[in-house]
Amino acid sequence: MKITVYQKPTCTTCRQVYNALKESGVEMEAVNYYIEPLSEAKLKELVKKMGIKASELFRKKEDYKDLGLADKEVSDDEAIRLMIKHPDLMQRPIVEKSTKAILARPAERLKEIL
């Protein structure tokens, strides 16, 4: 079954996950969501497959603080829109296989989907 990795190739964890999948010989597609942005529908689908609230995907780094997100609650729809507009808000990599998706952070979580 094909696996899709949504990643930022310069991210250390993304490279670890990509290399682990490559070494395991599974069929995969790597999507750099900075070059091929995720649609709102696709990000909603991934969040649903992960079984989490969209805001749980936020990286608590620069953009998060700059946008004042630490001080407020946001709906799933608002969180999705923010991550589409500001891709650095989204934790990575996200690994999707069929009806399941995981945030492969740390990289060892990859075992959950293989």
N, CA, C and O atoms as a GROMACS GRO file, in nm:
protein
  456
    1MET      N    1   0.084  -0.117   0.000
    1MET     CA    2   0.000   0.000   0.000
    1MET      C    3   0.089   0.124   0.000
    1MET      O    4   0.188   0.131   0.072
    2LYS      N    5   0.053   0.221  -0.080
    2LYS     CA    6   0.133   0.342  -0.096
    2LYS      C    7   0.125   0.433   0.026
    2LYS      O    8   0.020   0.447   0.088
    3ILE      N    9   0.238   0.493   0.057
    3ILE     CA   10   0.249   0.587   0.168
    3ILE      C   11   0.282   0.724   0.112
    3ILE      O   12   0.362   0.737   0.019
    4THR      N   13   0.220   0.827   0.168
    4THR     CA   14   0.252   0.965   0.129
    4THR      C   15   0.309   1.036   0.251
    4THR      O   16   0.254   1.030   0.360
    5VAL      N   17   0.421   1.105   0.228
    5VAL     CA   18   0.486   1.182   0.334
    5VAL      C   19   0.475   1.329   0.299
    5VAL      O   20   0.523   1.373   0.194
    6TYR      N   21   0.411   1.406   0.386
    6TYR     CA   22   0.400   1.550   0.369
    6TYR      C   23   0.510   1.611   0.454
    6TYR      O   24   0.512   1.595   0.576
    7GLN      N   25   0.602   1.681   0.387
    7GLN     CA   26   0.725   1.718   0.456
    7GLN      C   27   0.784   1.850   0.408
    7GLN      O   28   0.739   1.910   0.310
    8LYS      N   29   0.885   1.891   0.480
    8LYS     CA   30   0.974   2.000   0.441
    8LYS      C   31   1.112   1.936   0.432
    8LYS      O   32   1.169   1.900   0.535
    9PRO      N   33   1.167   1.920   0.311
    9PRO     CA   34   1.291   1.843   0.294
    9PRO      C   35   1.411   1.890   0.377
    9PRO      O   36   1.503   1.813   0.400
   10THR      N   37   1.411   2.016   0.420
   10THR     CA   38   1.523   2.064   0.501
   10THR      C   39   1.509   2.029   0.649
   10THR      O   40   1.601   2.052   0.727
   11CYS      N   41   1.396   1.974   0.688
   11CYS     CA   42   1.369   1.936   0.827
   11CYS      C   43   1.440   1.805   0.859
   11CYS      O   44   1.429   1.708   0.784
   12THR      N   45   1.513   1.802   0.970
   12THR     CA   46   1.589   1.682   1.009
   12THR      C   47   1.498   1.562   1.028
   12THR      O   48   1.529   1.454   0.978
   13THR      N   49   1.388   1.578   1.100
   13THR     CA   50   1.297   1.465   1.124
   13THR      C   51   1.236   1.417   0.992
   13THR      O   52   1.219   1.296   0.973
   14CYS      N   53   1.203   1.509   0.903
   14CYS     CA   54   1.149   1.471   0.771
   14CYS      C   55   1.250   1.386   0.694
   14CYS      O   56   1.214   1.286   0.632
   15ARG      N   57   1.375   1.426   0.699
   15ARG     CA   58   1.479   1.348   0.629
   15ARG      C   59   1.494   1.210   0.691
   15ARG      O   60   1.511   1.112   0.618
   16GLN      N   61   1.487   1.200   0.823
   16GLN     CA   62   1.497   1.070   0.890
   16GLN      C   63   1.383   0.978   0.847
   16GLN      O   64   1.405   0.861   0.816
   17VAL      N   65   1.262   1.031   0.845
   17VAL     CA   66   1.144   0.953   0.806
   17VAL      C   67   1.155   0.912   0.660
   17VAL      O   68   1.132   0.795   0.627
   18TYR      N   69   1.191   1.005   0.573
   18TYR     CA   70   1.205   0.976   0.431
   18TYR      C   71   1.308   0.865   0.409
   18TYR      O   72   1.284   0.770   0.334
   19ASN      N   73   1.422   0.877   0.474
   19ASN     CA   74   1.528   0.775   0.458
   19ASN      C   75   1.485   0.640   0.513
   19ASN      O   76   1.515   0.537   0.453
   20ALA      N   77   1.416   0.639   0.625
   20ALA     CA   78   1.368   0.512   0.682
   20ALA      C   79   1.270   0.443   0.588
   20ALA      O   80   1.275   0.322   0.570
   21LEU      N   81   1.180   0.520   0.527
   21LEU     CA   82   1.084   0.463   0.432
   21LEU      C   83   1.156   0.412   0.308
   21LEU      O   84   1.123   0.305   0.257
   22LYS      N   85   1.251   0.488   0.260
   22LYS     CA   86   1.327   0.449   0.141
   22LYS      C   87   1.402   0.318   0.167
   22LYS      O   88   1.403   0.228   0.083
   23GLU      N   89   1.466   0.310   0.284
   23GLU     CA   90   1.541   0.189   0.319
   23GLU      C   91   1.451   0.068   0.337
   23GLU      O   92   1.492  -0.045   0.310
   24SER      N   93   1.327   0.091   0.382
   24SER     CA   94   1.235  -0.022   0.403
   24SER      C   95   1.176  -0.072   0.271
   24SER      O   96   1.113  -0.178   0.267
   25GLY      N   97   1.195   0.006   0.164
   25GLY     CA   98   1.150  -0.038   0.032
   25GLY      C   99   1.001  -0.022   0.005
   25GLY      O  100   0.950  -0.078  -0.092
   26VAL      N  101   0.930   0.051   0.089
   26VAL     CA  102   0.787   0.071   0.065
   26VAL      C  103   0.766   0.173  -0.046
   26VAL      O  104   0.848   0.264  -0.067
   27GLU      N  105   0.655   0.156  -0.118
   27GLU     CA  106   0.621   0.252  -0.222
   27GLU      C  107   0.572   0.379  -0.155
   27GLU      O  108   0.482   0.376  -0.071
   28MET      N  109   0.633   0.492  -0.192
   28MET     CA  110   0.594   0.617  -0.126
   28MET      C  111   0.603   0.735  -0.222
   28MET      O  112   0.670   0.731  -0.325
   29GLU      N  113   0.533   0.838  -0.182
   29GLU     CA  114   0.539   0.966  -0.252
   29GLU      C  115   0.571   1.071  -0.147
   29GLU      O  116   0.508   1.076  -0.041
   30ALA      N  117   0.669   1.156  -0.175
   30ALA     CA  118   0.704   1.265  -0.085
   30ALA      C  119   0.648   1.394  -0.141
   30ALA      O  120   0.669   1.427  -0.258
   31VAL      N  121   0.575   1.467  -0.057
   31VAL     CA  122   0.515   1.594  -0.098
   31VAL      C  123   0.576   1.705  -0.014
   31VAL      O  124   0.560   1.709   0.108
   32ASN      N  125   0.645   1.796  -0.081
   32ASN     CA  126   0.697   1.915  -0.014
   32ASN      C  127   0.583   2.016  -0.013
   32ASN      O  128   0.555   2.080  -0.115
   33TYR      N  129   0.516   2.032   0.101
   33TYR     CA  130   0.397   2.116   0.104
   33TYR      C  131   0.430   2.266   0.099
   33TYR      O  132   0.340   2.349   0.102
   34TYR      N  133   0.557   2.299   0.090
   34TYR     CA  134   0.595   2.439   0.065
   34TYR      C  135   0.590   2.468  -0.084
   34TYR      O  136   0.564   2.581  -0.125
   35ILE      N  137   0.615   2.365  -0.166
   35ILE     CA  138   0.609   2.379  -0.311
   35ILE      C  139   0.471   2.341  -0.363
   35ILE      O  140   0.417   2.406  -0.453
   36GLU      N  141   0.414   2.234  -0.306
   36GLU     CA  142   0.280   2.187  -0.342
   36GLU      C  143   0.190   2.204  -0.220
   36GLU      O  144   0.166   2.107  -0.148
   37PRO      N  145   0.138   2.323  -0.197
   37PRO     CA  146   0.058   2.348  -0.076
   37PRO      C  147  -0.061   2.252  -0.064
   37PRO      O  148  -0.124   2.215  -0.163
   38LEU      N  149  -0.089   2.213   0.059
   38LEU     CA  150  -0.204   2.128   0.085
   38LEU      C  151  -0.331   2.211   0.068
   38LEU      O  152  -0.334   2.329   0.104
   39SER      N  153  -0.433   2.150   0.014
   39SER     CA  154  -0.562   2.217   0.006
   39SER      C  155  -0.628   2.212   0.143
   39SER      O  156  -0.590   2.132   0.229
   40GLU      N  157  -0.725   2.297   0.163
   40GLU     CA  158  -0.798   2.297   0.289
   40GLU      C  159  -0.865   2.161   0.310
   40GLU      O  160  -0.865   2.108   0.421
   41ALA      N  161  -0.922   2.106   0.204
   41ALA     CA  162  -0.989   1.975   0.213
   41ALA      C  163  -0.890   1.864   0.250
   41ALA      O  164  -0.922   1.778   0.332
   42LYS      N  165  -0.771   1.867   0.191
   42LYS     CA  166  -0.672   1.763   0.220
   42LYS      C  167  -0.623   1.773   0.363
   42LYS      O  168  -0.608   1.671   0.431
   43LEU      N  169  -0.598   1.893   0.411
   43LEU     CA  170  -0.551   1.908   0.549
   43LEU      C  171  -0.660   1.864   0.647
   43LEU      O  172  -0.630   1.802   0.749
   44LYS      N  173  -0.786   1.896   0.617
   44LYS     CA  174  -0.897   1.850   0.702
   44LYS      C  175  -0.902   1.697   0.704
   44LYS      O  176  -0.921   1.635   0.809
   45GLU      N  177  -0.883   1.636   0.586
   45GLU     CA  178  -0.883   1.490   0.576
   45GLU      C  179  -0.770   1.429   0.661
   45GLU      O  180  -0.792   1.331   0.732
   46LEU      N  181  -0.651   1.488   0.653
   46LEU     CA  182  -0.537   1.436   0.730
   46LEU      C  183  -0.562   1.447   0.880
   46LEU      O  184  -0.534   1.354   0.956
   47VAL      N  185  -0.616   1.561   0.923
   47VAL     CA  186  -0.646   1.581   1.065
   47VAL      C  187  -0.748   1.478   1.112
   47VAL      O  188  -0.735   1.422   1.221
   48LYS      N  189  -0.849   1.453   1.030
   48LYS     CA  190  -0.951   1.352   1.064
   48LYS      C  191  -0.888   1.213   1.074
   48LYS      O  192  -0.917   1.138   1.167
   49LYS      N  193  -0.801   1.180   0.979
   49LYS     CA  194  -0.734   1.049   0.982
   49LYS      C  195  -0.644   1.034   1.104
   49LYS      O  196  -0.624   0.922   1.153
   50MET      N  197  -0.589   1.145   1.153
   50MET     CA  198  -0.504   1.141   1.272
   50MET      C  199  -0.586   1.134   1.400
   50MET      O  200  -0.536   1.094   1.505
   51GLY      N  201  -0.713   1.174   1.391
   51GLY     CA  202  -0.800   1.172   1.509
   51GLY      C  203  -0.762   1.278   1.612
   51GLY      O  204  -0.771   1.253   1.733
   52ILE      N  205  -0.718   1.394   1.565
   52ILE     CA  206  -0.677   1.502   1.656
   52ILE      C  207  -0.751   1.630   1.621
   52ILE      O  208  -0.817   1.640   1.517
   53LYS      N  209  -0.740   1.729   1.709
   53LYS     CA  210  -0.788   1.863   1.677
   53LYS      C  211  -0.683   1.927   1.588
   53LYS      O  212  -0.563   1.902   1.606
   54ALA      N  213  -0.726   2.007   1.493
   54ALA     CA  214  -0.632   2.070   1.399
   54ALA      C  215  -0.526   2.151   1.472
   54ALA      O  216  -0.410   2.153   1.430
   55SER      N  217  -0.562   2.218   1.580
   55SER     CA  218  -0.466   2.301   1.653
   55SER      C  219  -0.354   2.218   1.718
   55SER      O  220  -0.250   2.273   1.754
   56GLU      N  221  -0.374   2.088   1.732
   56GLU     CA  222  -0.269   2.002   1.787
   56GLU      C  223  -0.153   1.986   1.689
   56GLU      O  224  -0.046   1.938   1.727
   57LEU      N  225  -0.173   2.027   1.564
   57LEU     CA  226  -0.065   2.022   1.465
   57LEU      C  227   0.022   2.147   1.467
   57LEU      O  228   0.125   2.152   1.399
   58PHE      N  229  -0.016   2.247   1.545
   58PHE     CA  230   0.062   2.370   1.549
   58PHE      C  231   0.203   2.345   1.604
   58PHE      O  232   0.221   2.276   1.705
   59ARG      N  233   0.300   2.402   1.537
   59ARG     CA  234   0.436   2.411   1.592
   59ARG      C  235   0.435   2.534   1.682
   59ARG      O  236   0.386   2.640   1.643
   60LYS      N  237   0.488   2.520   1.799
   60LYS     CA  238   0.486   2.630   1.896
   60LYS      C  239   0.610   2.717   1.882
   60LYS      O  240   0.676   2.750   1.981
   61LYS      N  241   0.641   2.754   1.759
   61LYS     CA  242   0.762   2.833   1.730
   61LYS      C  243   0.724   2.975   1.692
   61LYS      O  244   0.622   3.028   1.735
   62GLU      N  245   0.809   3.035   1.610
   62GLU     CA  246   0.800   3.177   1.576
   62GLU      C  247   0.662   3.221   1.527
   62GLU      O  248   0.600   3.308   1.589
   63ASP      N  249   0.613   3.163   1.417
   63ASP     CA  250   0.484   3.206   1.360
   63ASP      C  251   0.372   3.194   1.463
   63ASP      O  252   0.285   3.281   1.471
   64TYR      N  253   0.374   3.088   1.540
   64TYR     CA  254   0.272   3.063   1.642
   64TYR      C  255   0.269   3.179   1.741
   64TYR      O  256   0.162   3.232   1.774
   65LYS      N  257   0.385   3.218   1.788
   65LYS     CA  258   0.394   3.328   1.885
   65LYS      C  259   0.364   3.461   1.818
   65LYS      O  260   0.292   3.544   1.874
   66ASP      N  261   0.418   3.482   1.697
   66ASP     CA  262   0.395   3.608   1.626
   66ASP      C  263   0.246   3.632   1.598
   66ASP      O  264   0.200   3.746   1.600
   67LEU      N  265   0.173   3.525   1.572
   67LEU     CA  266   0.030   3.537   1.542
   67LEU      C  267  -0.057   3.543   1.668
   67LEU      O  268  -0.179   3.553   1.659
   68GLY      N  269   0.006   3.536   1.786
   68GLY     CA  270  -0.067   3.544   1.912
   68GLY      C  271  -0.151   3.421   1.942
   68GLY      O  272  -0.249   3.431   2.014
   69LEU      N  273  -0.114   3.307   1.887
   69LEU     CA  274  -0.195   3.186   1.903
   69LEU      C  275  -0.181   3.123   2.041
   69LEU      O  276  -0.266   3.044   2.083
   70ALA      N  277  -0.074   3.156   2.111
   70ALA     CA  278  -0.053   3.098   2.244
   70ALA      C  279  -0.159   3.147   2.342
   70ALA      O  280  -0.186   3.083   2.444
   71ASP      N  281  -0.219   3.260   2.311
   71ASP     CA  282  -0.313   3.324   2.403
   71ASP      C  283  -0.459   3.303   2.368
   71ASP      O  284  -0.547   3.361   2.433
   72LYS      N  285  -0.488   3.222   2.265
   72LYS     CA  286  -0.629   3.207   2.230
   72LYS      C  287  -0.660   3.067   2.177
   72LYS      O  288  -0.573   2.995   2.129
   73GLU      N  289  -0.788   3.033   2.189
   73GLU     CA  290  -0.839   2.908   2.133
   73GLU      C  291  -0.878   2.934   1.989
   73GLU      O  292  -0.932   3.040   1.957
   74VAL      N  293  -0.852   2.837   1.901
   74VAL     CA  294  -0.896   2.851   1.762
   74VAL      C  295  -0.974   2.727   1.723
   74VAL      O  296  -0.945   2.616   1.768
   75SER      N  297  -1.073   2.746   1.638
   75SER     CA  298  -1.154   2.635   1.589
   75SER      C  299  -1.070   2.552   1.492
   75SER      O  300  -0.965   2.598   1.446
   76ASP      N  301  -1.116   2.432   1.461
   76ASP     CA  302  -1.046   2.349   1.363
   76ASP      C  303  -1.038   2.420   1.228
   76ASP      O  304  -0.933   2.420   1.164
   77ASP      N  305  -1.149   2.480   1.185
   77ASP     CA  306  -1.149   2.548   1.056
   77ASP      C  307  -1.049   2.664   1.053
   77ASP      O  308  -0.978   2.682   0.954
   78GLU      N  309  -1.044   2.740   1.161
   78GLU     CA  310  -0.949   2.852   1.167
   78GLU      C  311  -0.805   2.800   1.169
   78GLU      O  312  -0.718   2.856   1.103
   79ALA      N  313  -0.780   2.694   1.245
   79ALA     CA  314  -0.646   2.636   1.252
   79ALA      C  315  -0.602   2.586   1.114
   79ALA      O  316  -0.487   2.605   1.075
   80ILE      N  317  -0.692   2.522   1.041
   80ILE     CA  318  -0.661   2.473   0.907
   80ILE      C  319  -0.626   2.590   0.816
   80ILE      O  320  -0.525   2.586   0.745
   81ARG      N  321  -0.708   2.693   0.818
   81ARG     CA  322  -0.681   2.811   0.734
   81ARG      C  323  -0.546   2.875   0.768
   81ARG      O  324  -0.472   2.915   0.678
   82LEU      N  325  -0.515   2.883   0.896
   82LEU     CA  326  -0.388   2.942   0.937
   82LEU      C  327  -0.269   2.859   0.889
   82LEU      O  328  -0.168   2.914   0.844
   83MET      N  329  -0.281   2.726   0.897
   83MET     CA  330  -0.170   2.640   0.853
   83MET      C  331  -0.152   2.643   0.702
   83MET      O  332  -0.040   2.630   0.652
   84ILE      N  333  -0.262   2.660   0.628
   84ILE     CA  334  -0.252   2.673   0.482
   84ILE      C  335  -0.180   2.804   0.448
   84ILE      O  336  -0.093   2.808   0.361
   85LYS      N  337  -0.217   2.911   0.518
   85LYS     CA  338  -0.158   3.042   0.492
   85LYS      C  339  -0.014   3.052   0.542
   85LYS      O  340   0.069   3.119   0.481
   86HIS      N  341   0.015   2.985   0.654
   86HIS     CA  342   0.148   2.989   0.718
   86HIS      C  343   0.198   2.845   0.736
   86HIS      O  344   0.183   2.789   0.845
   87PRO      N  345   0.256   2.784   0.633
   87PRO     CA  346   0.297   2.643   0.642
   87PRO      C  347   0.394   2.612   0.756
   87PRO      O  348   0.398   2.499   0.803
   88ASP      N  349   0.470   2.711   0.802
   88ASP     CA  350   0.561   2.687   0.914
   88ASP      C  351   0.488   2.660   1.044
   88ASP      O  352   0.549   2.614   1.141
   89LEU      N  353   0.358   2.688   1.049
   89LEU     CA  354   0.279   2.658   1.168
   89LEU      C  355   0.257   2.508   1.187
   89LEU      O  356   0.230   2.462   1.298
   90MET      N  357   0.269   2.432   1.079
   90MET     CA  358   0.232   2.290   1.083
   90MET      C  359   0.351   2.202   1.120
   90MET      O  360   0.459   2.212   1.061
   91GLN      N  361   0.330   2.115   1.220
   91GLN     CA  362   0.432   2.017   1.254
   91GLN      C  363   0.447   1.919   1.139
   91GLN      O  364   0.355   1.898   1.060
   92ARG      N  365   0.562   1.861   1.130
   92ARG     CA  366   0.594   1.772   1.020
   92ARG      C  367   0.690   1.664   1.065
   92ARG      O  368   0.756   1.680   1.169
   93PRO      N  369   0.702   1.557   0.992
   93PRO     CA  370   0.627   1.516   0.874
   93PRO      C  371   0.496   1.446   0.911
   93PRO      O  372   0.482   1.388   1.019
   94ILE      N  373   0.402   1.454   0.820
   94ILE     CA  374   0.276   1.381   0.833
   94ILE      C  375   0.286   1.265   0.735
   94ILE      O  376   0.317   1.284   0.617
   95VAL      N  377   0.259   1.145   0.784
   95VAL     CA  378   0.267   1.025   0.701
   95VAL      C  379   0.127   0.967   0.688
   95VAL      O  380   0.059   0.943   0.788
   96GLU      N  381   0.085   0.946   0.564
   96GLU     CA  382  -0.051   0.896   0.536
   96GLU      C  383  -0.043   0.762   0.465
   96GLU      O  384   0.034   0.744   0.370
   97LYS      N  385  -0.124   0.670   0.513
   97LYS     CA  386  -0.136   0.538   0.449
   97LYS      C  387  -0.282   0.496   0.459
   97LYS      O  388  -0.333   0.468   0.568
   98SER      N  389  -0.348   0.492   0.346
   98SER     CA  390  -0.487   0.449   0.338
   98SER      C  391  -0.576   0.535   0.427
   98SER      O  392  -0.590   0.655   0.404
   99THR      N  393  -0.636   0.475   0.529
   99THR     CA  394  -0.731   0.547   0.613
   99THR      C  395  -0.668   0.603   0.740
   99THR      O  396  -0.738   0.653   0.827
  100LYS      N  397  -0.535   0.596   0.750
  100LYS     CA  398  -0.466   0.640   0.870
  100LYS      C  399  -0.359   0.744   0.835
  100LYS      O  400  -0.299   0.739   0.728
  101ALA      N  401  -0.337   0.835   0.926
  101ALA     CA  402  -0.228   0.932   0.912
  101ALA      C  403  -0.170   0.955   1.051
  101ALA      O  404  -0.242   0.949   1.151
  102ILE      N  405  -0.041   0.983   1.056
  102ILE     CA  406   0.025   1.012   1.184
  102ILE      C  407   0.120   1.130   1.166
  102ILE      O  408   0.166   1.159   1.056
  103LEU      N  409   0.147   1.196   1.276
  103LEU     CA  410   0.256   1.292   1.281
  103LEU      C  411   0.377   1.211   1.322
  103LEU      O  412   0.385   1.165   1.436
  104ALA      N  413   0.471   1.192   1.232
  104ALA     CA  414   0.586   1.107   1.256
  104ALA      C  415   0.695   1.186   1.329
  104ALA      O  416   0.806   1.203   1.278
  105ARG      N  417   0.662   1.232   1.446
  105ARG     CA  418   0.752   1.311   1.529
  105ARG      C  419   0.742   1.258   1.669
  105ARG      O  420   0.638   1.279   1.732
  106PRO      N  421   0.840   1.193   1.722
  106PRO     CA  422   0.970   1.163   1.663
  106PRO      C  423   0.959   1.059   1.552
  106PRO      O  424   0.856   0.994   1.536
  107ALA      N  425   1.067   1.044   1.477
  107ALA     CA  426   1.069   0.956   1.360
  107ALA      C  427   1.032   0.812   1.394
  107ALA      O  428   0.982   0.739   1.309
  108GLU      N  429   1.056   0.770   1.517
  108GLU     CA  430   1.025   0.632   1.558
  108GLU      C  431   0.875   0.602   1.550
  108GLU      O  432   0.836   0.485   1.543
  109ARG      N  433   0.792   0.704   1.550
  109ARG     CA  434   0.647   0.682   1.539
  109ARG      C  435   0.609   0.621   1.405
  109ARG      O  436   0.498   0.570   1.389
  110LEU      N  437   0.699   0.625   1.310
  110LEU     CA  438   0.674   0.569   1.178
  110LEU      C  439   0.632   0.423   1.188
  110LEU      O  440   0.554   0.376   1.105
  111LYS      N  441   0.681   0.352   1.288
  111LYS     CA  442   0.647   0.210   1.310
  111LYS      C  443   0.497   0.190   1.323
  111LYS      O  444   0.445   0.083   1.289
  112GLU      N  445   0.426   0.292   1.373
  112GLU     CA  446   0.281   0.282   1.394
  112GLU      C  447   0.203   0.268   1.264
  112GLU      O  448   0.090   0.219   1.265
  113ILE      N  449   0.261   0.310   1.155
  113ILE     CA  450   0.187   0.310   1.029
  113ILE      C  451   0.240   0.205   0.931
  113ILE      O  452   0.173   0.173   0.832
  114LEU      N  453   0.358   0.153   0.957
  114LEU     CA  454   0.414   0.051   0.867
  114LEU      C  455   0.362  -0.083   0.901
  114LEU      O  456   0.397  -0.181   0.837
   0.00000   0.00000   0.00000
